Each structure stands twice: as structure tokens, then as C-alpha cells.
Amino acid sequence: MNLELSEEQEAVRQLAKDFVAREIAPHVVEWDRAENVDKSIVKKLGSLGFLGLTVPEEYGGSGGDHLAYCLVTEELGRGDSSVRGIVSVSLGLVAKTIAAWGDEAQKRHWLPKLTAGEAIGCFGLTEPGTGSDAGNLTTKAVRDGDSYVINGSKMFITNGTWADVVLLFARTDDTPGHKGISAFLLPTDTPGLSRRTIHGKLGLRGQATAEVVLEGVRAPASTLMGPQGKGFSIAMSALAKGRMSVAAGCVGIAQAALDAAVGYAGEREQFGKSIASYQLVQELISDIAVDVDAARLLTWRVADLVDRGKPFVTAASKAKLFASEAAVRAANNALQVFGGYGYIDEYPVGKLLRDARVMTLYEGTSQIQKLIIGRALTGVSAF
Ligand SMILES: Cc1cc2nc3c(=O)[nH]c(=O)nc-3n(C[C@H](O)[C@H](O)[C@H](O)COP(=O)(O)OP(=O)(O)OC[C@H]3O[C@@H](n4cnc5c(N)ncnc54)[C@H](O)[C@@H]3O)c2cc1C
């Protein structure tokens, strides 16, 4: 693997850096306090091609490789994880999955809108009773003539109240476990679908996280995506690549923590000297720096494997596991460098810690990543 970025990759990274400085950084505190990112950011992300990375150009995508996607995701994560999550879900979990599994009509209908930021996607897998154990989900889709009637509810859905389309996973037959699950591409204005914003999150406060309820929703058979009964495989293939995106976002959080800690340590004086001169403060900073490098390299390895068409699922779990735990450690260490000021939301590090905390939970908790890695190493599945 060549660790030197190409000119194109450097250019897209710089574009993302400039975008974050111009369109995100000035609003981060305000969006966090208001629990609402300005939705106009979505079209701006689309106009720069950030919502179409790796999607084929014939469907409105902006092409590019997965390393470029990780670079942009890292920069967005450095700026605001609430914004990064919009891209990781609408592009990473929804548009890319349509590109991989959708039929021609579904691709032509949804991809140009999603990649332009004219439509937003959400990913509906988790339910109130099934999180880690997603293969036992209970939302039901019963075939009735040329449509399915869907009943159930989905929990913690990122982009939930903003989304125009939900990639929904529902049980289409009574086979227990994951074999009876199918995927649907359901417009969110379908009668019977309602959404409720979840307030009071520890972090990612600006993000539109929702509960999605389906009551007698009539979904035309044309909304079925991929073969009936293949929904769980579709969800797992989406999440495997999604974990690379979460890992890249975590690298961004850790990098932001490092930048903030170095900057503050250089300015703050105690006992008549810069706190940067104290070796215990340098230890905090160097621990963050090592976490940043290690998390970034694990993430880039996944991107390289994906781009070369090699198996990447275990590597993605390793990257997500390490980078998410590293982001929490890095933000916590940075907060320590800031002392009491780190505890106030005028300064960036408290938000970094709050936002980092969910990364070890969603798209598979740290425990679930360890089970995936353990299964690959031992050949024995714990699930
Ligand atoms: C802000 C936010 C956004 C989210 N966005 C989405 C989204 O867009 N779409 C979506 O579908 N979901 C989303 N989720 C849901 C997320 O993926 C789940 O919360 C996650 O999978 C964990 O499920 P759970 O919360 O039900 O925890 P549980 O599965 O109940 O886990 C509770 C604890 O038990 C542990 N545990 C569970 N099973 C095992 C086991 N076999 N071995 C060892 N330990 C185990 C877990 O690691 C955890 O520590 C989001 C969640 C949050 C908080």
C-alpha cells in the first residue's frame, strides 16, 4: 500500500478542509446548542460531490476511490460529527447500498437525488427490542397482491426526520432469525409512516435522530430491494463498509482533539510557564498523537482493501473498534489538557468527547466488533 496520497486525493482532502472551515466551523457551537444542524448544509455537501463519492458517475455520483471518501469523512468528522453522520448514512449506508443492490429503476430514481443532496436517505435496521441482535428484528412486511403491508417500528434512526427515503429492513416470512428479512426502499411520505425526533442525546445533538413507526404502510412490490429474504446480507454488507466510514470520522475527532490540545497547551501558562513544557501534559498529547496515527492507518488499510476488491470485513471491524475507542480516549485526554475550560461548551473538546462516545455503540458496539474479529480468527461464531 502506498501511503503517499495522489494529487486527486490531496485535492479532495483540501476541498473538504476548506468546506469545513467555511461552512461548518463557524456554526458548530450554535448547531450543538440548538440541537439542529442547518439543513441547507445537505445541498452544499451535494454540490461539492461529497454525497456522491464512489457512486458511479452515470447515476450522478462523483466517482473517486474509498481512500478519497475516507479523507472527506475524516475532515467532516474533524469539523462536526453531526454533519459527518449525514454523509456516512445518506451516502455510505443508503446510496452505496442502492448502487450495489438496487435494480436499474431504483438506481435511476434515487441515486441522482441522493448524490446531489436533493434527497436524504436513512437506514432503518435497529428496533426498540433488537439492536445488536438485528437478525431477530420483528417489523413485518406481509405480501398482499402487488404490495407489502408493513407494521413495526425502528429506533435511533440517523437522518430519520429529514430523510426522503428509508432503506428499511423487515421480516417477509416467519423463518426465525435473519433468513426471513428483506430490504425495502420506502419513500418516507408513504401513508402510515410517522417519525418522532429523539431529543436529549449526549452527543451528535445537531443530528436528526428519530424513531420511525410503520402502521399499515402499503409498500408497492417495486420498493423491494434485492431478492426477497436477502435483507440481512444487504444490511451486513452496508454496515461492513459503514464501519470504515465511522472509523474515518473517529480519526477526524481524534485529530481535532490533538489540534485543540496542542494549541491550548501552547497558550496556557501555569506556575509561570507554558503547560506545554510539563512532561505530564506532553504525555497526554503524545498519547493522542499515537492514537490518531494508528486509527488513521487502520482506516486507510480498509479503504485500500475495498479499492483493490480484497476481503475487508474483519479489517473494517478492527478499524472501527480501535478508532472509536481511540476517539473517546483522545477527546478525554484533550479535555484533561484544557482543565476546567474543557468542561465548558465554548471550547471544542467537551463536544468532541460527547460526540465520540456514540462511536463505540452504533454500527455494532465494541463488543460486537470483537465477536466479529474473534469469529474470523477462530472460525467459531458467537451469534
Ligand atoms: C445516535 C445513534 C444513532 C444511530 N443511528 C442508527 C441508524 O441510523 N440506523 C440504525 O438502524 N440504527 C442506528 N443506531 C442504533 C445502534 O446501531 C444500536 O444502538 C446499536 O447497534 C446497539 O444496540 P442497542 O442500543 O439495542 O444495544 P444492545 O444490543 O441492547 O446492547 C447493550 C449492551 O450489551 C452488549 N451486548 C449485546 N449483545 C452482546 C453479545 N452477544 N455479546 C456481548 N455483549 C453484547 C452490547 O455491546 C452493549 O454493551 C443508532 C444509535 C444511536 C445511539
Ligand as a Chemical Component Dictionary entry (heavy atoms), coordinates in Angstrom:
data_LIG
# 
_chem_comp.id                   LIG 
_chem_comp.type                 NON-POLYMER 
_chem_comp.pdbx_formal_charge   0 
_chem_comp.three_letter_code    LIG 
# 
loop_
_chem_comp_atom.comp_id 
_chem_comp_atom.atom_id 
_chem_comp_atom.alt_atom_id 
_chem_comp_atom.type_symbol 
_chem_comp_atom.charge 
_chem_comp_atom.model_Cartn_x 
_chem_comp_atom.model_Cartn_y 
_chem_comp_atom.model_Cartn_z 
_chem_comp_atom.pdbx_ordinal 
LIG C1  C1  C 0 -27.151 8.328   17.977 1  
LIG C2  C2  C 0 -27.460 6.985   17.402 2  
LIG C3  C3  C 0 -27.659 6.851   16.031 3  
LIG C4  C4  C 0 -27.989 5.603   15.487 4  
LIG N1  N1  N 0 -28.261 5.506   14.142 5  
LIG C5  C5  C 0 -28.796 4.342   13.661 6  
LIG C6  C6  C 0 -29.279 4.275   12.313 7  
LIG O1  O1  O 0 -29.172 5.235   11.542 8  
LIG N2  N2  N 0 -29.864 3.122   11.898 9  
LIG C7  C7  C 0 -29.989 2.025   12.710 10 
LIG O2  O2  O 0 -30.534 1.010   12.273 11 
LIG N3  N3  N 0 -29.513 2.059   13.989 12 
LIG C8  C8  C 0 -28.937 3.190   14.485 13 
LIG N4  N4  N 0 -28.494 3.253   15.793 14 
LIG C9  C9  C 0 -28.649 2.079   16.637 15 
LIG C10 C10 C 0 -27.344 1.407   17.019 16 
LIG O3  O3  O 0 -26.788 0.748   15.919 17 
LIG C11 C11 C 0 -27.650 0.481   18.213 18 
LIG O4  O4  O 0 -27.865 1.331   19.326 19 
LIG C12 C12 C 0 -26.521 -0.493  18.468 20 
LIG O5  O5  O 0 -26.483 -1.479  17.465 21 
LIG C13 C13 C 0 -26.647 -1.200  19.824 22 
LIG O6  O6  O 0 -27.953 -1.705  20.011 23 
LIG P1  P1  P 0 -28.729 -1.395  21.379 24 
LIG O7  O7  O 0 -28.634 0.059   21.614 25 
LIG O8  O8  O 0 -30.063 -2.014  21.283 26 
LIG O9  O9  O 0 -27.850 -2.104  22.500 27 
LIG P2  P2  P 0 -27.925 -3.695  22.896 28 
LIG O10 O10 O 0 -27.798 -4.537  21.690 29 
LIG O11 O11 O 0 -29.085 -3.911  23.792 30 
LIG O12 O12 O 0 -26.571 -3.802  23.730 31 
LIG C14 C14 C 0 -26.460 -3.423  25.108 32 
LIG C15 C15 C 0 -25.092 -3.893  25.607 33 
LIG O13 O13 O 0 -24.999 -5.332  25.532 34 
LIG C16 C16 C 0 -23.851 -5.693  24.764 35 
LIG N5  N5  N 0 -24.148 -6.922  24.009 36 
LIG C17 C17 C 0 -25.226 -7.197  23.244 37 
LIG N6  N6  N 0 -25.129 -8.416  22.695 38 
LIG C18 C18 C 0 -23.936 -8.922  23.096 39 
LIG C19 C19 C 0 -23.233 -10.152 22.866 40 
LIG N7  N7  N 0 -23.712 -11.117 22.071 41 
LIG N8  N8  N 0 -22.023 -10.313 23.473 42 
LIG C20 C20 C 0 -21.501 -9.336  24.262 43 
LIG N9  N9  N 0 -22.122 -8.166  24.517 44 
LIG C21 C21 C 0 -23.311 -7.954  23.933 45 
LIG C22 C22 C 0 -23.587 -4.512  23.835 46 
LIG O14 O14 O 0 -22.248 -4.479  23.377 47 
LIG C23 C23 C 0 -23.932 -3.347  24.771 48 
LIG O15 O15 O 0 -22.833 -3.080  25.597 49 
LIG C24 C24 C 0 -28.092 4.467   16.339 50 
LIG C25 C25 C 0 -27.844 4.595   17.718 51 
LIG C26 C26 C 0 -27.547 5.828   18.244 52 
LIG C27 C27 C 0 -27.332 5.931   19.742 53 
# 
loop_
_chem_comp_bond.comp_id 
_chem_comp_bond.atom_id_1 
_chem_comp_bond.atom_id_2 
_chem_comp_bond.value_order 
_chem_comp_bond.pdbx_ordinal 
LIG C1  C2  SING 1  
LIG C2  C3  SING 2  
LIG C2  C26 DOUB 3  
LIG C3  C4  DOUB 4  
LIG C4  N1  SING 5  
LIG C4  C24 SING 6  
LIG N1  C5  DOUB 7  
LIG C5  C6  SING 8  
LIG C5  C8  SING 9  
LIG C6  O1  DOUB 10 
LIG C6  N2  SING 11 
LIG N2  C7  SING 12 
LIG C7  O2  DOUB 13 
LIG C7  N3  SING 14 
LIG N3  C8  DOUB 15 
LIG C8  N4  SING 16 
LIG N4  C9  SING 17 
LIG N4  C24 SING 18 
LIG C9  C10 SING 19 
LIG C10 O3  SING 20 
LIG C10 C11 SING 21 
LIG C11 O4  SING 22 
LIG C11 C12 SING 23 
LIG C12 O5  SING 24 
LIG C12 C13 SING 25 
LIG C13 O6  SING 26 
LIG O6  P1  SING 27 
LIG P1  O7  DOUB 28 
LIG P1  O8  SING 29 
LIG P1  O9  SING 30 
LIG O9  P2  SING 31 
LIG P2  O10 DOUB 32 
LIG P2  O11 SING 33 
LIG P2  O12 SING 34 
LIG O12 C14 SING 35 
LIG C14 C15 SING 36 
LIG C15 O13 SING 37 
LIG C15 C23 SING 38 
LIG O13 C16 SING 39 
LIG C16 N5  SING 40 
LIG C16 C22 SING 41 
LIG N5  C17 SING 42 
LIG N5  C21 SING 43 
LIG C17 N6  DOUB 44 
LIG N6  C18 SING 45 
LIG C18 C19 SING 46 
LIG C18 C21 DOUB 47 
LIG C19 N7  SING 48 
LIG C19 N8  DOUB 49 
LIG N8  C20 SING 50 
LIG C20 N9  DOUB 51 
LIG N9  C21 SING 52 
LIG C22 O14 SING 53 
LIG C22 C23 SING 54 
LIG C23 O15 SING 55 
LIG C24 C25 DOUB 56 
LIG C25 C26 SING 57 
LIG C26 C27 SING 58 
# 
